[in-house]
Amino acid sequence: MTPFEHVKETILASPKRWLITGVAGFIGSNLLELLLQCGQNVVGLDNFSTGHRRNLDDVHRSVGAERWTKFTLIEGDIARENDCAKACAGIDYVLHHAALGSVPRSIADPKSTHRSNIDGFLNVLIAARDAKIRRFVYASSGSVYGDHPGLPKQEDVVGRPLSPYAVTKCVNELYADVFSKTYEMECIGLRYFNVFGPRQSPEGPYAAVIPIWIGNLLSDKPCVINGDGQTTRDFCYIDNALQANLLAATTGNPEALNTVYNIAVGNQTSLCELYAMIQESLRSVRPELHAVEPHFGPFRPGDIRHSQADISKAKRLLGYAPVHAVAQGLDAAIPWYSTTL
């Protein structure tokens, strides 16, 4: 039995109360589905600024009416202290994923990014402290590595941030570290590297590249690669991120607490390679699709050129063991997109 399977069996035998902030978002809704399937009681907080009610409807259909009764939605904003206090009341574990994502969004509107990602983060952290929650697990980002050129990225070696979004994630990690020392909270940060999968929306100007390209290819629209196509990322399928959350929330290893972890696969995939993989995976569900050459546009400001995570720390201390590489993750996600878009 893997550590992840053991965790699922353990929490199924002893249900707890969980808070997921950003519950209607991509990662949040997938966490909700997993926890409800494990028989947990879940409170979700979301203001629906970037999350979607259809994601919650999708979870409802997936888990069924009986398990859905264990979910309570609070429509509120992490930027409001009272909403955070209400959401944290009686909670055992907080999985904090509410944020304004996207490097380009943060460059276009740094003030809103700061309000959500720093002010909101601090509000949730204080509410969790006051509610005496057991553990606070939060979403950080590989963007904190900034301009440091070293590969693979190791948790204790970071550079200067390249965007307002990256700044907010650096501040989150600093606040969590200070709260763990000052208030004896148990905090764990997860530095996500380009997570993808079902319920990741292709809509809007700040959508992630994988759902955009899948949606465009399914609709016979051109796909644009920013730069020369040789930019690399460590793309991580959603199931790997879900595993990391449960392992982080429930680990009994004292050495694993009050730190941050890279959550990825540990590989590099160029944008050109990714585009070819998506086309290949799409042919399994839409064999009539023709190969389409991508268009190339300018590099995006604030983007890191190359990214690859060292995941040895998460493996060693949490028992993290990613089960989907990029190709396997795309094969798992494509059927959802092909029936939804």
C-alpha positions in Angstrom: 0.0 0.0 0.0 1.4 3.4 -1.0 1.5 6.3 1.6 -1.3 8.0 -0.4 -3.5 4.9 -0.3 -2.8 4.6 3.5 -3.9 8.2 4.0 -7.1 7.7 2.2 -8.0 4.7 4.2 -7.0 6.4 7.5 -9.2 9.5 6.9 -12.1 7.3 5.6 -12.0 5.5 9.0 -11.9 8.8 11.0 -13.7 11.7 9.2 -12.5 15.2 9.9 -13.7 18.7 9.0 -11.8 20.4 6.2 -11.8 23.9 4.7 -11.0 24.4 1.1 -10.6 28.0 0.0 -11.1 28.6 -3.7 -13.3 25.4 -3.7 -15.0 26.3 -7.0 -11.6 26.6 -8.8 -9.7 24.0 -10.7 -7.6 22.5 -7.9 -10.1 23.3 -5.2 -13.0 21.4 -6.9 -10.8 18.4 -7.5 -9.8 18.4 -3.8 -13.5 18.6 -2.8 -14.3 15.6 -5.0 -11.5 13.6 -3.4 -12.4 14.5 0.2 -16.1 13.8 -0.3 -15.2 10.4 -1.9 -13.2 9.7 1.3 -16.3 10.5 3.5 -15.0 13.8 4.8 -16.9 16.8 6.0 -15.9 19.8 3.9 -16.5 23.5 4.1 -15.7 25.5 0.9 -15.1 29.2 0.6 -15.3 31.0 -2.7 -16.3 34.4 -4.1 -16.5 33.0 -7.7 -14.2 35.6 -9.1 -12.3 32.9 -11.0 -14.0 29.7 -9.8 -17.1 28.3 -11.5 -20.4 27.0 -10.1 -20.3 24.4 -12.8 -17.3 22.8 -11.2 -19.3 22.3 -8.0 -22.2 20.9 -10.1 -19.7 18.5 -11.7 -18.5 17.3 -8.2 -22.1 16.9 -7.1 -22.8 14.6 -10.0 -19.6 12.7 -9.4 -19.9 12.0 -5.7 -23.7 11.5 -5.5 -26.4 13.1 -3.4 -25.5 11.3 -0.1 -21.9 12.4 0.0 -22.8 15.9 -1.3 -24.7 16.5 2.0 -21.3 16.6 3.8 -20.3 19.8 1.9 -21.1 23.3 3.0 -20.5 26.2 0.7 -19.8 29.7 2.1 -19.9 32.3 -0.7 -17.4 34.8 0.6 -14.2 36.6 0.1 -10.8 35.8 1.7 -10.2 39.6 1.6 -12.9 39.9 4.3 -11.9 38.9 7.8 -15.3 37.9 8.9 -15.7 35.4 6.0 -12.4 33.8 6.9 -13.3 33.5 10.6 -16.7 31.9 9.7 -15.1 29.5 7.3 -12.4 28.3 9.8 -14.8 27.7 12.7 -14.6 24.1 13.8 -12.2 23.1 11.1 -9.4 20.5 11.5 -7.4 21.1 8.3 -7.2 24.1 6.0 -6.3 23.6 2.3 -5.8 27.2 1.1 -6.1 27.5 -2.7 -8.0 30.8 -3.1 -5.8 33.2 -5.1 -5.6 35.2 -8.3 -3.3 33.2 -10.4 -1.5 34.0 -13.6 1.7 36.0 -14.1 0.2 38.1 -16.9 -2.8 39.0 -14.8 -0.5 40.1 -12.0 1.5 42.3 -14.3 -1.7 43.9 -15.7 -3.3 44.4 -12.3 -0.8 44.0 -9.4 -3.1 45.7 -6.8 -5.9 43.0 -7.2 -3.3 40.3 -7.0 -1.9 41.7 -3.8 -5.4 42.1 -2.3 -6.2 38.4 -2.9 -2.9 36.7 -2.6 -1.3 38.7 0.3 -4.1 40.4 2.2 -6.4 37.4 1.7 -3.7 34.9 2.6 -3.0 36.7 5.9 -6.7 36.8 6.7 -7.1 33.1 6.3 -3.8 32.4 8.2 -5.0 34.5 11.1 -8.5 32.9 11.1 -6.9 29.5 11.1 -4.6 30.4 14.0 -7.6 31.7 16.0 -9.6 28.6 15.3 -6.7 26.4 16.4 -6.8 24.3 13.3 -4.5 21.2 13.2 -2.6 22.1 10.0 -2.5 24.8 7.3 -1.6 23.6 3.8 -1.3 26.3 1.2 -0.6 26.6 -2.5 2.7 28.2 -3.4 4.3 28.2 -6.8 7.4 27.4 -8.8 7.4 31.1 -9.8 9.2 31.8 -6.5 12.4 30.6 -8.1 12.4 33.7 -10.3 15.7 34.5 -12.1 17.8 31.7 -10.5 19.1 29.7 -13.4 19.9 26.4 -11.6 18.1 23.2 -12.6 16.5 21.3 -11.2 14.9 23.7 -8.8 15.6 22.9 -5.1 13.5 24.3 -2.3 16.3 26.2 -0.5 17.7 28.0 -3.5 15.6 30.8 -5.0 16.2 33.9 -7.0 14.5 37.2 -7.4 10.9 37.1 -8.4 10.0 38.1 -12.0 6.4 39.1 -11.5 4.0 40.5 -8.9 2.4 37.1 -8.7 5.7 35.6 -7.8 6.2 38.3 -5.2 2.9 37.3 -3.5 3.9 33.7 -3.3 7.2 34.6 -1.8 5.4 36.6 0.8 3.0 33.8 1.5 5.9 31.5 2.3 7.4 34.1 4.6 4.2 34.6 6.5 3.6 30.9 6.9 7.1 30.5 8.3 6.7 33.3 10.8 3.3 32.0 12.0 4.8 28.5 12.4 7.5 29.9 14.7 5.5 32.7 16.5 2.2 30.9 17.0 3.3 27.3 16.8 1.1 26.6 13.8 1.8 23.6 11.6 2.1 25.1 8.0 3.2 23.4 4.8 3.5 25.1 1.4 3.2 23.3 -1.9 5.1 24.9 -4.7 3.0 23.8 -7.7 4.6 23.5 -11.1 2.1 23.9 -14.0 -0.7 21.7 -12.7 -3.2 20.6 -15.3 -6.3 18.4 -15.6 -10.1 18.2 -15.7 -12.0 21.4 -14.7 -9.1 23.7 -15.7 -10.9 26.3 -17.8 -9.8 27.4 -21.2 -11.8 30.6 -20.9 -10.6 34.1 -20.3 -7.4 36.0 -21.1 -5.4 34.3 -18.3 -6.2 30.7 -18.9 -3.4 28.1 -18.8 -1.8 26.9 -21.9 -2.9 23.2 -21.9 -6.7 23.9 -21.7 -6.4 26.7 -24.2 -4.6 24.5 -26.8 -7.0 21.6 -26.2 -10.0 23.9 -26.7 -8.5 25.5 -29.8 -7.6 22.2 -31.4 -11.1 20.8 -30.7 -12.6 23.9 -32.3 -10.2 24.1 -35.3 -8.7 27.4 -34.0 -5.0 28.3 -34.2 -2.7 27.7 -31.2 -0.1 30.3 -30.3 3.2 29.3 -28.7 4.8 32.2 -26.8 8.4 32.5 -27.8 10.4 30.0 -29.8 8.8 26.9 -28.4 11.9 25.8 -26.5 10.7 27.2 -23.1 10.4 24.3 -20.7 8.0 23.5 -17.9 7.5 20.7 -15.4 3.9 19.9 -16.1 2.1 18.1 -13.3 -1.2 16.3 -13.6 -3.9 17.2 -11.0 -3.9 13.7 -9.3 -0.3 14.3 -8.3 -1.2 17.6 -6.6 -4.2 16.0 -4.8 -1.9 13.3 -3.4 0.5 16.0 -2.1 -2.3 17.9 -0.3 -3.5 14.9 1.6 0.0 13.7 2.5 0.9 17.2 3.7 -2.2 17.6 5.7 -1.9 14.3 7.5 1.8 13.5 7.8 2.9 12.5 11.3 6.6 13.1 10.5 7.8 16.1 12.6 10.6 16.7 10.1 8.0 17.2 7.3 6.3 20.2 9.0 6.7 24.0 8.6 8.5 23.9 5.3 7.8 24.0 1.5 7.8 21.3 -1.2 8.1 21.2 -4.9 5.1 19.4 -6.3 5.7 18.3 -9.9 7.0 15.3 -11.8 10.7 16.2 -12.0 10.9 16.4 -15.8 11.2 19.1 -18.5 8.9 19.4 -21.4 9.3 22.1 -24.0 6.2 23.9 -25.4 6.8 22.4 -28.8 7.0 18.9 -27.2 3.8 19.6 -25.2 1.9 20.8 -28.4 2.8 17.5 -30.1 1.8 15.5 -27.1 -1.6 17.2 -27.0 -2.2 16.6 -30.7 -1.3 12.9 -30.3 -3.5 12.4 -27.2 -6.5 14.2 -28.9 -6.3 11.7 -31.8 -7.3 8.9 -29.5 -10.7 10.5 -29.0 -11.0 12.5 -32.2 -9.1 10.6 -34.9 -10.5 12.9 -37.6 -8.5 15.8 -36.3 -5.7 16.9 -38.6 -2.2 17.9 -37.6 -2.1 21.7 -37.3 1.2 23.7 -37.1 1.2 26.2 -34.2 1.7 29.9 -34.6 4.6 31.6 -32.7 4.2 34.8 -30.8 6.5 37.0 -28.6 7.8 35.8 -25.2 5.6 36.8 -22.3 7.0 39.3 -19.8 7.8 37.8 -16.4 8.0 34.2 -17.6 10.7 31.9 -16.4 12.6 30.5 -19.4 13.2 26.9 -18.0 11.7 25.1 -15.1 12.2 21.6 -13.6 11.6 20.6 -10.1 13.7 18.5 -7.7 11.0 16.5 -5.9 13.3 14.4 -3.8 12.4 16.3 -0.6 8.6 15.6 -1.0 9.4 12.0 -1.7 11.6 11.6 1.3 9.6 13.5 3.9 6.0 13.1 2.7 6.1 9.9 0.7 5.1 11.8 -2.4 5.1 9.5 -5.5 3.7 11.1 -8.7 1.8 8.6 -10.7 1.2 10.6 -13.9 3.9 11.9 -16.2 2.8 14.5 -18.8 1.7 12.0 -21.5 -0.3 9.9 -19.0 -1.9 13.0 -17.5 -2.9 14.3 -20.9 -4.4 10.9 -21.8 -6.4 11.0 -18.5 -7.6 14.6 -19.0 -8.4 14.6 -22.8 -11.6 12.6 -22.5 -13.0 15.1 -20.0 -12.2 18.0 -22.3 -13.5 16.3 -25.4 -16.9 15.8 -23.8 -17.1 19.1 -22.0 -15.8 21.7 -24.5 
